[in-house]
């Protein structure tokens, strides 16, 4: 929820900059950081309370124990992660992608080195993986905070800006929360299908990041550009930005699609699927993922564009409905009921992504987002004007 809600700060900062109010960026940044700290502490408390439940939900005791251990430790980084998100969203909105990138690279290097030392070197397994992830989050947050420190230390609570972030970000926060809930429900169903299906599911999910994350980056860039355009009152620039983002995303994911289909077996082996059952299922899921890669990029980019113009509620509703109505039920009916295994769940995932992409792209290209954009722009200008009037 918190990560989704903090996306509201990016939209508001981008629109404020487009409207010629750069001073509002620091105000939104300060409020977003304080929101992040509060939500981060809440997350730590909830995770410690809920971790034992994972042991009861897994298909075997060892699996559940590892999941609970990882969650308890990994959740300690929640305040760091969310403060990083608050700073990152602001810098993205300001057109600075390089500072967050450098922070992320530093954090990932620390994470990898920690994995090597704690998992390979000391043999700490899941505990080592969780600790390394926390260290990586701390490094990423520290690098980004260091670059923004003169602005970070001026953070203070501003009710009007807090309300604006909440109004803009809460729909996306609810969407993220419920979509992750749907995906968690899918994971619970898959966990009941056996070790081979569960392992293949996790391996191919990681692989799909190869196509998803670049598309996500395009969505973030497009969201910032259209947000600045809306702030400047240039609604006519939204469609050209959208077209270019879709073309770039489509070309990249089309290449990934061809590669996944052509090289499913060697990719599966590279992922570590080296025994018979896991290899067979992993190979099948890689080929199934090729069915939705291009649509997934379109889905993600359309969401980013709609949020950037200020139309946050519609993609949230579409995302929640498609994720809950399609994927978990099909996973249960086809995967467990008919014995299709994890393939049934991934068929549901494919339908969810394709349908969601079609609906969101239609709204974007027919410009039914305009009313929401007008409302969000007026709110952004009003908050800035009120702050200027009161000093």
C-alpha positions in Angstrom: 0.0 0.0 0.0 2.7 2.5 1.0 4.7 2.0 -2.2 1.6 2.6 -4.3 0.5 5.6 -2.2 3.9 7.3 -2.5 3.5 7.2 -6.3 1.1 10.1 -5.7 4.0 12.3 -4.8 5.6 11.7 -8.2 2.5 12.8 -10.1 2.1 15.9 -8.0 5.7 17.0 -8.2 5.7 16.5 -12.0 2.6 18.5 -12.4 3.9 21.3 -10.0 7.0 21.5 -12.0 5.1 21.7 -15.3 3.0 24.5 -13.8 6.1 26.4 -12.9 6.1 25.8 -9.1 9.5 24.1 -8.4 9.3 25.1 -4.7 6.5 22.7 -4.2 8.8 19.7 -4.9 10.6 20.1 -1.5 7.3 20.3 0.3 6.0 17.1 -1.3 9.3 15.4 -0.7 9.3 16.3 3.1 5.7 15.1 3.6 6.4 11.9 1.5 9.4 11.0 3.7 7.3 11.4 6.9 4.5 9.3 5.4 7.2 6.7 4.5 8.6 6.5 8.0 5.2 6.1 9.6 4.1 3.4 7.2 7.5 1.7 7.5 7.3 1.3 11.2 3.7 0.0 10.9 4.9 -2.6 8.3 7.6 -3.8 10.6 5.1 -4.4 13.4 2.6 -6.2 11.1 5.2 -8.4 9.6 6.5 -9.6 13.0 2.9 -10.4 14.0 1.9 -12.2 10.8 5.1 -14.1 10.0 4.1 -17.2 12.0 1.0 -17.6 9.8 3.2 -18.4 6.8 4.4 -21.6 8.5 0.7 -22.7 8.6 0.0 -21.9 5.0 2.9 -23.7 3.2 2.7 -27.2 1.9 5.4 -28.4 4.3 6.9 -27.3 7.6 10.4 -26.5 6.2 9.0 -24.3 3.5 6.8 -22.4 6.0 9.7 -21.9 8.4 11.9 -20.5 5.8 9.2 -18.1 4.6 8.5 -16.8 8.1 12.2 -16.4 8.9 12.8 -14.4 5.7 9.8 -12.1 6.4 10.7 -11.3 10.0 14.2 -10.2 9.0 13.4 -8.6 5.6 10.6 -6.5 7.0 13.1 -4.7 9.3 14.1 -2.7 6.2 10.6 -1.4 5.5 11.2 2.2 6.8 14.4 2.3 4.7 12.7 1.0 1.6 9.8 3.4 1.9 12.0 6.5 2.5 14.0 5.4 -0.6 10.7 5.3 -2.6 9.7 8.7 -1.4 13.1 10.2 -2.4 13.2 8.3 -5.7 9.7 9.2 -6.8 10.5 12.9 -6.2 13.8 12.8 -8.2 12.1 10.9 -11.0 9.4 13.6 -11.2 12.2 16.2 -11.4 13.8 14.4 -14.3 16.7 12.9 -12.4 16.9 9.2 -13.1 20.7 8.9 -12.6 20.9 9.6 -8.8 18.3 6.9 -7.9 20.0 4.6 -10.4 23.4 5.0 -8.7 21.8 4.4 -5.3 20.1 1.3 -6.6 23.3 -0.1 -8.1 25.2 0.5 -4.8 22.4 -1.2 -2.9 22.3 -4.2 -5.2 26.1 -4.6 -5.1 25.9 -4.6 -1.3 23.1 -7.2 -1.5 25.1 -9.5 -3.9 28.2 -9.3 -1.8 26.2 -10.0 1.3 24.6 -13.0 -0.4 28.0 -14.4 -1.3 29.4 -13.9 2.2 26.4 -15.0 4.2 24.8 -17.7 2.0 27.9 -19.2 0.2 30.5 -18.3 2.7 28.8 -18.8 6.1 26.0 -21.1 4.9 23.3 -19.1 6.6 20.7 -19.9 3.8 17.5 -18.0 4.0 18.6 -16.0 7.0 21.7 -14.8 5.1 19.6 -13.8 2.1 17.3 -11.7 4.3 20.2 -10.0 6.1 21.9 -9.2 2.8 18.7 -7.7 1.5 18.4 -5.5 4.5 22.0 -4.3 4.1 21.3 -3.6 0.4 18.3 -1.5 1.3 20.2 0.4 3.9 23.0 1.2 1.4 20.5 2.3 -1.3 18.7 4.6 1.2 21.9 6.0 2.5 23.4 6.9 -0.9 20.2 8.6 -2.0 19.7 10.4 1.3 23.3 11.6 1.1 22.7 13.1 -2.3 19.5 14.8 -1.1 20.5 15.6 2.5 20.1 19.4 2.4 16.5 18.8 1.3 15.8 15.8 3.4 16.7 17.5 6.7 14.1 20.2 6.0 11.3 17.7 5.9 8.3 18.8 7.9 4.6 18.0 8.0 2.4 20.1 5.8 -1.3 19.1 6.0 -2.4 20.5 2.6 0.4 18.7 0.8 -0.3 15.5 2.9 -3.9 15.6 1.8 -2.9 16.0 -1.8 -0.5 13.0 -1.7 -3.2 11.0 0.0 -5.9 11.9 -2.5 -3.7 11.2 -5.4 -1.8 8.1 -4.0 -4.4 6.2 -2.0 -6.2 4.6 -5.0 -2.9 3.3 -6.3 -2.0 2.2 -2.8 -5.2 0.2 -2.4 -4.6 -1.2 -5.9 -1.1 -2.4 -5.0 -2.3 -3.9 -1.8 -5.2 -5.8 -3.3 -3.2 -6.9 -6.4 -0.4 -8.2 -4.2 -3.1 -9.9 -2.1 -4.4 -11.6 -5.3 -0.9 -12.6 -6.2 -0.3 -13.9 -2.7 -3.5 -16.0 -3.1 -2.1 -17.4 -6.3 1.2 -18.2 -4.5 -0.8 -20.0 -1.7 -2.6 -22.1 -4.4 0.7 -22.9 -6.1 2.3 -23.9 -2.8 -0.4 -26.6 -2.5 0.7 -28.0 -5.9 4.0 -29.5 -4.8 7.6 -28.6 -4.7 8.3 -28.8 -8.5 5.4 -26.4 -9.4 6.4 -24.0 -6.6 10.0 -23.9 -7.6 9.2 -23.4 -11.3 6.8 -20.7 -10.4 9.4 -18.7 -8.5 12.1 -19.2 -11.1 10.0 -18.0 -14.0 8.7 -15.1 -12.1 12.2 -13.9 -11.7 12.9 -14.4 -15.4 9.8 -12.3 -16.4 11.5 -9.3 -14.6 13.8 -9.2 -17.6 10.9 -8.0 -19.7 8.8 -6.4 -17.0 11.3 -4.1 -15.4 12.4 -2.2 -18.6 8.7 -1.8 -19.4 8.2 -0.5 -15.9 11.0 2.0 -16.4 9.4 3.2 -19.6 6.1 3.6 -17.7 7.8 5.7 -15.0 9.5 7.9 -17.6 6.2 8.4 -19.5 4.3 9.1 -16.3 6.7 11.9 -15.4 6.6 13.4 -18.9 2.8 13.5 -19.2 2.6 14.8 -15.6 4.7 17.7 -16.5 2.7 18.3 -19.6 -0.6 18.3 -17.7 0.9 20.7 -15.1 1.8 23.0 -18.0 -1.7 22.7 -19.5 -0.4 20.8 -22.6 -2.9 18.0 -22.7 -2.1 17.6 -26.4 1.3 16.1 -25.5 -0.1 13.0 -23.8 -0.9 11.0 -26.9 2.6 11.5 -28.6 4.3 10.4 -25.3 2.0 7.4 -25.1 2.7 6.3 -28.6 6.4 6.4 -28.2 6.3 4.6 -24.9 4.2 1.8 -26.4 6.4 1.4 -29.4 9.6 1.2 -27.3 8.0 -1.3 -24.9 6.5 -3.3 -27.7 9.8 -3.7 -29.5 11.7 -4.7 -26.4 9.2 -7.2 -25.2 8.7 -8.7 -28.7 12.4 -9.5 -28.6 12.0 -11.1 -25.2 9.1 -13.1 -26.5 11.1 -14.6 -29.4 14.0 -15.4 -27.1 11.8 -17.1 -24.4 10.2 -19.3 -27.0 13.3 -20.2 -28.9 15.6 -20.8 -25.9 13.2 -22.0 -23.2 15.3 -25.1 -22.4 18.7 -23.5 -22.0 17.1 -20.6 -20.1 15.4 -23.0 -17.7 18.7 -24.8 -17.1 20.5 -21.5 -16.5 17.9 -20.6 -13.9 18.8 -23.8 -12.0 16.0 -26.1 -13.0 18.3 -29.1 -13.2 16.1 -32.0 -12.1 13.5 -33.6 -14.3 10.2 -32.4 -12.8 11.3 -28.8 -12.2 12.9 -28.6 -15.6 9.8 -29.7 -17.4 7.5 -27.3 -15.6 9.9 -24.4 -15.8 10.3 -24.9 -19.5 6.5 -24.9 -19.9 6.1 -21.7 -17.9 8.7 -19.9 -19.8 6.9 -20.6 -23.0 3.6 -19.6 -21.4 5.0 -16.3 -20.2 5.8 -15.5 -23.9 2.0 -15.3 -24.4 1.7 -12.1 -22.3 5.0 -10.3 -22.4 4.0 -7.7 -25.0 0.6 -7.2 -23.3 2.3 -6.9 -19.9 4.4 -4.0 -21.2 1.3 -2.3 -22.6 -0.6 -2.8 -19.3 2.2 -1.4 -17.2 2.8 1.6 -19.5 -0.9 2.5 -19.8 -1.1 2.4 -16.0 1.9 4.7 -15.6 0.5 7.2 -18.2 -3.0 7.3 -16.6 -1.5 7.9 -13.1 0.8 10.6 -14.6 -2.2 12.6 -16.0 -3.9 12.2 -12.6 -6.4 9.4 -13.5 -5.4 7.1 -10.6 -8.8 5.6 -9.6 -9.7 4.0 -13.0 -6.5 1.8 -13.4 -6.8 0.9 -9.7 -10.3 -0.4 -10.1 -9.5 -2.3 -13.3 -6.3 -3.8 -11.8 -8.1 -5.0 -8.6 -11.1 -6.5 -10.5 -9.0 -8.3 -13.1 -6.5 -9.6 -10.6 -9.0 -11.1 -8.2 -11.7 -12.3 -10.7 -9.3 -14.2 -13.0 -6.1 -15.5 -11.7 -6.6 -17.0 -8.2 -10.0 -18.7 -9.2 -8.5 -20.2 -12.4 -5.4 -21.4 -10.4 -7.7 -23.1 -7.9 -10.1 -24.6 -10.5 -7.7 -25.5 -13.3 -4.5 -26.1 -11.2 -5.9 -28.0 -8.2 -9.4 -29.0 -9.4 -8.5 -30.3 -12.8 -4.9 -31.2 -12.0 -3.2 -28.8 -14.5 -0.8 -27.6 -11.8 0.9 -24.2 -11.9 0.1 -24.0 -15.7 -3.6 -23.3 -14.7 -2.5 -20.4 -12.6 -0.4 -19.0 -15.3 -3.2 -19.3 -17.8 -5.2 -17.1 -15.5 -2.3 -14.7 -15.2 -2.2 -14.4 -19.0 -5.9 -13.7 -19.3 -5.7 -11.1 -16.5 -2.8 -9.2 -18.2 -4.3 -9.2 -21.7 -7.7 -8.1 -20.6 -6.3 -5.4 -18.3 -4.1 -4.1 -21.1 -7.0 -3.8 -23.5 -9.2 -1.9 -21.1 -6.5 0.6 -20.0 -5.2 1.2 -23.5 -8.7 1.9 -24.7 -9.3 4.5 -21.9 -5.9 6.1 -22.6 -6.3 6.5 -26.4 -9.9 7.6 -26.3 -8.8 10.3 -23.8 -11.4 9.5 -21.2 -8.9 10.6 -18.6 -9.3 14.3 -19.3 -11.8 15.0 -16.5 -9.5 13.4 -13.9 -6.5 15.3 -15.3 -8.4 18.6 -15.0 -9.3 17.9 -11.4 -5.8 16.8 -10.4 -4.2 19.8 -12.0 -6.6 22.2 -10.3 -5.8 20.6 -6.9 -2.1 20.9 -7.5 -2.3 24.5 -8.4 -4.6 25.3 -5.5 -2.3 23.7 -2.9 0.7 25.6 -4.3 -1.2 28.9 -4.4 -2.4 28.5 -0.8 1.1 27.8 0.4 2.4 30.8 -1.4 -0.3 33.0 0.1 0.5 31.9 3.7 4.3 32.1 3.2 
